[in-house]
Amino acid sequence: MSGLAWLVEPFAHGFMVRATLAIFIVGIVCGVIGVFVTLRGLAFMGDALAHAIFPGVVIAFVLGGNYLVGALVAATLVSLGIGVIGQTGRLSNDTAIGVLFAGAFALGVAIISTQETFARDVTGFLFGSILGVGRDDLLLSAAIGLGVLLLMLLFRRELTTVAFDRTFAASVGMNLWAWDQLFLLLLSLSIVVSLQTVGNILVLAMLVTPAATARLLSDRLPVALGLAALIGALSGVAGLYLSYYAAFASGSSVVLVATAIFVLALLFSPKAGLVTTRVARWLHHGHPERDRFPDRSDEIADYASTPAASPRLDGGMETG
């Protein structure tokens, strides 16, 4: 089989076309919001949210409805519940999601226990069934994903400020509770989009791995957002090819590709790679004359006078 035929052959099947479009959407949405998740240290809150919407999925199945709609309703209710509990001032969002996660998941399990023929549907929810994505599911996922991206674009300055410096955000009058609620809602919606592609168990990987890879490759927020979206989308498409030709489970294939890209970045990232930094240090010690830098005082003065354009992921500011 020629290289071109190898690339094109999977798309002779309608289910592969729909699966590719679905994972492309998931990769972009989860990659973008995942950068903010890692910045705010909310990785495992994302995992807890994924489990907390379980009863919405179960109820939708029992009623014969679309489980994405059930997950969407549950995600909205859970996000609001976190805000209500956190507003007491005595309990953090982490505590609130812990309580709701346990209670909601227990409710889902209790409902499952009353059903006799539910195992197959639950397996698809837990591990994903991207090859079974239908036209309506794809359209709903696209609508939700587009909504998440548009809201993040519209409120990018506020979300960035809250993520980097909550003290400053509060000092300029921003309502931290409201912005936290918006972010949790966007995160929940992103998880809903991911359910049928990688499943409830692996959704954390799509939120964290592309974003973590992007942070290894760049310390500029706009660049990291673009890289995370690109890595997420490419991981999804490459994972589908792996699943198609190697007969692996599709959700796990996508996550394996994303993890492999992360490992490569961890080893060979120009600025943060374990191998590249070690080689650079060895070359540096081998050529001590490189310690003598030419005078750049004029360039530094010009650089310092340039207004800041965007924050860096290390807490500094990137100038234009």
C-alpha positions in Angstrom: 0.0 0.0 0.0 1.4 3.4 -1.0 1.8 6.2 1.5 -1.1 8.2 0.1 -3.4 5.2 0.1 -2.3 4.4 3.7 -3.4 8.0 4.7 -6.6 8.1 2.7 -7.9 4.5 3.2 -9.5 5.0 6.7 -11.6 7.9 5.4 -13.4 5.6 3.0 -15.6 4.8 6.0 -18.1 7.3 7.2 -17.6 6.5 10.9 -13.9 7.4 10.5 -14.7 10.8 9.0 -17.1 11.6 11.9 -14.6 10.2 14.5 -11.8 12.4 13.0 -13.9 15.5 13.1 -15.0 14.7 16.7 -11.5 14.1 18.0 -10.2 17.2 16.2 -12.8 19.3 18.1 -11.9 17.6 21.4 -8.2 18.1 20.9 -8.5 21.9 20.2 -11.0 22.6 23.0 -9.3 20.5 25.7 -5.9 21.8 24.6 -6.9 25.4 25.0 -8.7 25.2 28.3 -6.1 22.7 29.6 -3.5 25.4 29.6 -5.6 27.3 32.1 -6.3 24.1 34.1 -2.5 23.5 34.5 -1.8 27.1 35.3 -4.4 27.1 38.1 -3.4 23.7 39.4 -6.8 22.2 38.8 -5.9 19.0 36.9 -7.5 16.7 39.4 -10.5 18.9 39.8 -11.1 18.2 36.1 -10.9 14.5 36.8 -13.4 14.9 39.6 -15.8 16.9 37.4 -15.7 14.2 34.8 -16.9 11.7 37.4 -19.4 14.1 39.0 -21.4 14.3 35.8 -21.9 10.5 35.7 -25.5 10.6 37.1 -26.6 12.9 34.2 -25.3 10.3 31.7 -26.9 7.4 33.5 -30.3 9.2 33.8 -30.2 10.1 30.1 -29.6 6.4 29.2 -32.4 5.3 31.5 -34.8 7.8 29.9 -33.7 6.9 26.4 -32.3 10.4 25.7 -29.0 11.6 24.4 -26.3 11.1 27.0 -24.5 14.3 25.9 -27.6 16.3 26.9 -27.7 14.5 30.2 -24.0 15.2 30.8 -24.5 18.9 29.8 -27.3 19.3 32.4 -25.3 17.5 35.1 -22.2 19.6 34.3 -24.1 22.8 34.7 -25.7 21.7 38.0 -22.4 20.5 39.4 -20.6 23.8 38.5 -23.4 25.8 40.2 -23.3 23.5 43.2 -19.5 24.0 43.6 -20.1 27.8 43.5 -22.9 27.6 46.1 -20.9 25.5 48.5 -17.7 27.6 48.0 -19.7 30.8 48.6 -20.1 29.9 52.3 -16.5 31.1 52.8 -15.7 28.1 55.0 -15.1 25.5 52.3 -12.8 25.7 49.2 -13.8 24.7 45.7 -11.6 21.6 46.2 -13.7 20.5 49.1 -16.9 21.3 47.3 -16.0 19.2 44.3 -14.9 16.4 46.6 -18.3 16.3 48.2 -20.2 16.6 45.0 -18.0 14.1 43.1 -18.6 11.4 45.7 -22.3 12.1 46.1 -23.0 12.4 42.3 -21.0 9.3 41.4 -22.7 7.3 44.1 -26.0 8.4 42.7 -25.0 7.2 39.3 -23.9 3.8 40.6 -27.2 3.5 42.6 -29.2 4.1 39.4 -27.1 1.6 37.4 -27.7 -1.0 40.1 -31.4 -0.9 39.2 -30.8 -1.6 35.5 -30.1 -5.1 34.2 -28.8 -4.3 30.7 -26.5 -1.3 31.2 -23.0 -2.7 31.2 -22.2 -2.1 27.5 -23.5 1.5 27.6 -21.5 2.3 30.7 -18.3 0.8 29.2 -18.7 3.2 26.3 -19.0 6.1 28.7 -16.0 5.1 30.8 -13.6 4.3 27.9 -15.1 6.2 25.0 -16.7 5.0 21.8 -15.5 7.5 19.3 -16.1 5.2 16.3 -19.7 5.2 17.2 -20.1 9.0 17.0 -23.3 9.9 15.1 -24.2 12.9 13.1 -26.3 14.5 15.9 -23.6 13.8 18.5 -21.0 15.4 16.2 -23.1 18.5 15.7 -23.8 18.9 19.4 -20.2 18.5 20.3 -19.2 21.0 17.7 -21.7 23.5 19.0 -20.6 23.1 22.6 -16.9 23.2 21.7 -17.4 26.4 19.6 -19.3 28.0 22.4 -16.5 27.2 24.9 -13.8 28.6 22.5 -15.8 31.8 21.8 -16.4 32.5 25.5 -12.7 31.9 26.3 -11.8 34.3 23.5 -14.4 36.9 24.6 -13.2 36.8 28.3 -9.5 35.9 27.6 -8.1 38.9 29.5 -10.2 38.3 32.6 -9.5 34.6 32.7 -5.8 35.2 32.2 -5.7 37.8 35.0 -7.5 35.5 37.5 -5.2 32.6 36.5 -2.0 34.5 37.0 -2.7 36.9 39.9 -5.8 36.5 41.9 -4.7 39.2 44.4 -4.4 41.8 41.7 -7.7 40.7 40.1 -9.5 41.2 43.4 -7.7 44.6 43.9 -9.1 45.9 40.7 -12.7 44.9 41.5 -13.0 41.6 39.7 -15.6 39.2 41.1 -13.4 36.1 41.6 -16.3 33.9 42.5 -18.1 34.8 39.3 -15.0 34.2 37.1 -14.3 30.9 38.9 -17.8 29.8 38.2 -17.5 30.7 34.5 -14.2 28.8 34.3 -15.7 25.7 36.0 -18.6 25.8 33.6 -16.3 26.0 30.6 -14.2 23.1 32.0 -17.3 21.0 32.6 -18.5 21.7 29.0 -15.1 20.7 27.7 -15.4 17.4 29.6 -18.8 16.8 28.1 -17.4 17.2 24.6 -14.7 14.7 25.4 -16.9 11.9 26.8 -17.7 10.0 23.7 -14.2 10.3 22.2 -11.9 9.3 25.0 -14.3 8.4 27.8 -14.7 9.5 31.4 -11.6 7.8 32.6 -9.1 9.2 30.0 -10.5 12.7 29.7 -8.0 14.0 32.2 -5.2 13.1 29.8 -6.7 15.3 27.0 -7.0 18.2 29.4 -3.5 18.0 30.9 -1.1 16.3 28.5 -1.2 18.6 25.5 -1.2 21.6 27.8 1.8 20.3 29.7 3.6 19.6 26.5 2.9 23.2 25.3 4.3 24.6 28.5 7.5 22.7 28.0 7.9 24.2 24.5 7.0 27.8 25.3 6.6 30.2 28.2 4.4 32.6 26.3 0.7 32.2 26.9 -0.6 32.9 23.4 2.0 30.5 21.9 1.3 27.8 24.5 -2.5 28.0 23.8 -1.9 27.5 20.1 0.6 24.7 20.6 -1.8 22.9 23.1 -4.6 23.1 20.5 -2.3 21.8 17.8 -0.9 19.0 19.9 -4.3 18.0 21.1 -5.7 17.9 17.5 -2.7 16.0 16.1 -2.7 13.5 18.9 -6.3 12.8 18.2 -5.9 12.2 14.5 -2.7 10.2 14.9 -4.3 8.2 17.6 -7.2 7.3 15.3 -4.7 6.1 12.7 -3.0 4.0 15.4 -6.3 2.6 16.4 -7.4 1.8 12.9 -4.2 0.0 11.8 -3.1 -1.6 15.1 -6.6 -2.5 16.3 -6.1 -0.7 19.6 -8.9 0.9 21.6 -9.4 4.4 20.1 -9.5 6.4 23.3 -6.3 4.8 24.7 -4.6 5.2 21.3 -5.2 9.0 21.4 -3.9 9.3 24.9 -0.8 7.1 24.1 0.1 9.4 21.2 -0.4 12.5 23.3 1.8 11.0 26.1 4.5 10.1 23.5 4.6 13.7 22.3 4.9 14.9 25.9 7.9 12.5 26.5 9.6 13.8 23.4 9.1 17.4 24.6 10.3 16.5 28.1 13.5 15.1 26.7 14.2 17.5 23.7 12.4 20.8 24.3 14.9 23.5 23.4 14.5 25.4 26.7 13.3 22.8 29.2 14.3 19.4 27.7 16.2 17.1 30.0 18.5 16.0 27.2 18.9 19.4 25.5 19.6 21.3 28.7 22.2 18.7 29.8 23.9 18.9 26.3 23.8 22.7 26.5 25.4 22.6 29.9 28.1 20.2 28.7 28.9 22.4 25.7 28.9 25.5 27.9 31.4 24.0 30.3 33.5 22.8 27.4 33.8 26.3 25.9 34.2 28.7 28.8 34.9 31.6 26.4 31.1 31.6 25.8 30.7 33.1 29.2 32.1 36.4 27.8 29.1 38.1 26.3 29.4 41.2 24.1 28.1 44.5 25.4 24.3 44.7 24.7 23.4 47.6 27.0 21.8 49.6 24.1 19.7 46.6 23.1 18.7 46.0 26.7 17.6 49.6 27.1 15.4 49.4 24.0 13.9 46.1 25.2 13.1 47.5 28.6 11.3 50.5 27.1 9.0 48.3 25.0 5.5 47.9 26.6 4.4 44.5 27.8 2.2 42.6 25.5 1.4 39.3 27.1 2.2 37.3 30.3 4.7 34.4 30.3 3.8 31.1 31.9 6.6 31.5 34.4 5.0 34.6 35.9 6.9 37.2 34.0 5.8 39.4 31.1 6.5 38.9 27.4 7.2 42.1 25.6 6.2 42.8 22.0 
